[in-house]
Amino acid sequence: MTPAAFEAVCHALPGVTMDVQWGDDHVFKVGGKMFAVLAPSDGSFSFKASDIAFEVLTEQGPGKPAPYLARAKWVRFADLSAQDDAEVTGWLRSAHGLVAAKLTRKVRQDLGT
């Protein structure tokens, strides 16, 4: 997947905003809460995962627990270009859904999630 495709998938989800933080990292948020991070400088990316997905991706798959966010079940991949577009799209949609589900009902309604 390309960085442009990653960003397009994120921006297509309801209520998504993007900020540049921590140097040049692109931080994607829903309702002010992070669900994915893309680091254009090194091609890595991270996202919020379910408990099961976190275990599968970090113990058996190519993902690693994300630095500083592993306790919140975030997974980091070192190379976006080596990942399948459909898989990354699914992970991003899932991450968005996990974070959006924890927002208040009013915020979800305002965002259209």
N, C-alpha and C positions, 0 to 999 in steps of 0.2 A: 504494500500500500504506500502511496505517496503522502507527503505531508499535506498537500492540497486536498487530497481525497479524505484524509482524516478530518481536516477542518470542515469540509463540506458535510460529512456525516454528522459531526457535532452540531453545526449550525442548523441542520435540517430538523433537529429535535426541538420540541416545544419549549419555549422560555429560556433558551440558552444564551448566555453572554460569554464573552471571552476577554480576559485581561492578560496583559504581559506582566509577569512577576518574576522575582528571583533572577534577574538578569534578562534573559530572553525567552523564558519558558511561557508557552501559551497555555493558560489555565482556563478550562471550560467549566462554567458553573450553571446551575439551575437554582433559582431562588436564592442566589448568593452563596450557595454551597458547592464546593468542588466535586466534579465527578470524573474528570480526565485532565491529564497534563501531557503536552507535547513539548519536547525539548528539541527545537530545530537545529541547535548547534551540534548535537551528537546523534540525532535520529532516534533517540529513545522516547518511550511513552509509558505512562502509568494510568491506571484507572481503578475505580472502586469495584470490588467483586463480591459476590455472595460468599458465604462461608464455604460452601461446597466447591465453587469455582476457584476460590483462593487456594484451597488444599490441592485440587487437581492441577492447577496451573503452576504452583510453586513446588510441589513434591514430585510430580511426574512429567510436567511439561517444561517448556523452555523459559517460563517466567520466573522471576525472583521476587521475594517480598520487597516492596518499595521502601527505600530508606525513609525513616521518620514516620511513615504511614502504615507500616506493616500491621500494627496492632489494630488498625481500623480496616484491615483486609483489603489493602491496595496492592496491586500486582504491577511490576515494572518489567518491560521488555527492552532490551538494549538496542534492537534494530527494527524500526518500523518497516523498512523496505523488504525485510525477509518474511513478513507476515502476510497471510492470506486476507484479501479484502473482505470477504464474507465473514470470516471469523472476527476480525477487528470490528467490523460494523456491528455484529451481534454483541460483542463485549461492551462497546460504547452504548448501545441501546439499553443493555442490561444495567450498566453503571448509572445511566441517566435515570432509569426507572427506580433503582434502589434509593438514590438520593432524593428524587422527587417524592417518593412515597413517604418520606419522613418530614416533609414540609407540612405546614398547617393547611387545613382544608381551604381557607381563604386564599392563601398564597398559591396553592395548586389551581384554584379556580381562576385567579387573576392571570396566571401564566398559561392556562389552557392545557394543563397536564392531567 
